[in-house]
């Protein structure tokens, strides 16, 4: 299953990931950054498995993050 | 009724701690900086965090320099908590003002008693707008597209009508005198958002305007001939040659753009404009001096210069090359190791490239901003030497303390 990875400390809180898929992302009221829902935290990196069927949406969010802090493997 | 004659103030940008020091050393009356992601240079500058506010304000106030915090992006609901945290810390540390464009910031600042300066992002272009914003602020940064006549009208009407800011003091007016210009009206650009979801108004501009473009007929695919491919990239604003006219408009503060630029840029631009202001006040503002200042300004990052819209130009002047047209370039060579204070000697490890005795080098660090010097004499691995290369340890006389992590650059001609 593909893994979605977010390097959170560089997030600028623009909210595009949340707009594209609110079920995966929520905007933190604590620091204004996007949080990967159910993401496993490793230092400042968050990882979550996403079913391959969602590939199009994964590609879209990876492409549209303006500061390129979302990757998938 | 009338404002007492006060000297015009100079406001310098600081995107990092070495730039703060460079601006102070160059004579800035105030500096402006942003923290976290709520400022217009989120993508391009190294960035300060909330925890840095204390140190920036402390360093500035120790030198009698004011510190302004930029919080001038558009704000979303999810930003308001962070905004509150930043503002509380800013007030705690004694920030002198917050530069903002969104009314949510005005509101929070007023509730906390923090002075507000209205950002150029608000595109203030007329007296009525100044009167409106006077209810929330003490200073407005005007749109960069106004003419001298329009600016002078605004400042003289502020005096005549005795327009006062929220603090009860006469409203002050600030304008940009130097630095990058935007193809859109004073930064209100949606091009970057349109092309890459990267909102310039959230500080994430990818600078589409700085690239070369072709114009093609969509039906035939035929390309149209245009004389300059950089059709959206304005040259940088430079008013050093018309600064007397700028000051004559009656503005209170002159602002330099460049929070994403280096300490060398901050030092040179700030010191040139500081000297120019002093010359105008002393009646010694001569063409010879203008030439010297222009040469110094040309040496640091720039896209070519023009005088902006102030003199009444109806359209912009566009750059013809990518990147900077600076006449000098700095090449990273070595990192600072330690300083022998008693003998005034700094030790550096050469990490890349080489150095020769007589080279002009630039030392950049938080404690001293930017310092230029000539490499003379040069000691390599403990012995006097003419040259040093990667892997060598060098010691050189330095007037200021060298800290681990300071960076040493070689200065060369840009086209050498």
Interface residues (C-beta under 8 A of the other chain):
Chain A: X11 X12 X13 X14 X15 X16 X27 X28 X29 X30 X31 X32 X33 X64 X65 X66 X67
Chain B: X36 X37 X38 X42 X43 X76 X78 X79 X80 X81 X82 X83 X85 X192 X196 X197 X198 X199 X202 X203 X204 X206
